[in-house]
Amino acid sequence: MDKKAKKRLEVINKKLQTLRPRLAGSKEQADDPNELAELENEISSLEAEAAELRKSK
């Protein structure tokens, strides 16, 4: 894995750490139903990108 891919993976992991608690909070208090879907989509796309980066080691 090259330096750029490692850095991108670090950024993705950091974003996921902040998004997962937001998703949990959004599920508990569903003020905006669109927010829940947006968070789920963003998390799934970041997880897919992370998987691709790990696969390309």
SVG drawing of the C-alpha trace seen along z (x, -y; Angstrom):
<svg xmlns="http://www.w3.org/2000/svg" viewBox="-38 -17 42 25">
<polyline fill="none" stroke="black" stroke-width="0.4" points="0.0,0.0 1.5,-3.3 1.7,-6.4 -1.3,-8.1 -3.6,-5.1 -2.5,-4.8 -3.3,-8.4 -6.7,-8.1 -7.5,-5.1 -6.6,-7.0 -8.9,-9.9 -11.7,-7.4 -11.3,-5.7 -11.3,-9.1 -14.5,-10.1 -16.2,-6.8 -15.4,-7.3 -17.3,-10.5 -20.2,-9.4 -21.1,-6.2 -22.0,-7.9 -24.0,-10.5 -25.9,-7.7 -26.6,-6.1 -27.9,-9.4 -30.0,-10.0 -31.6,-6.6 -32.5,-7.3 -33.9,-10.8 -35.2,-10.8 -35.8,-14.6 -34.9,-14.5 -35.6,-11.2 -33.4,-12.3 -30.4,-12.7 -30.6,-9.0 -30.5,-7.9 -27.7,-10.3 -25.5,-9.1 -26.1,-5.4 -25.2,-6.1 -22.1,-8.0 -20.9,-5.3 -21.5,-2.5 -19.6,-4.4 -16.7,-5.1 -16.6,-1.5 -16.6,-0.3 -13.8,-2.6 -11.8,-1.5 -12.3,2.2 -11.0,1.4 -7.9,-0.3 -7.2,2.6 -7.8,5.1 -5.2,3.3 -2.4,3.8"/>
</svg>
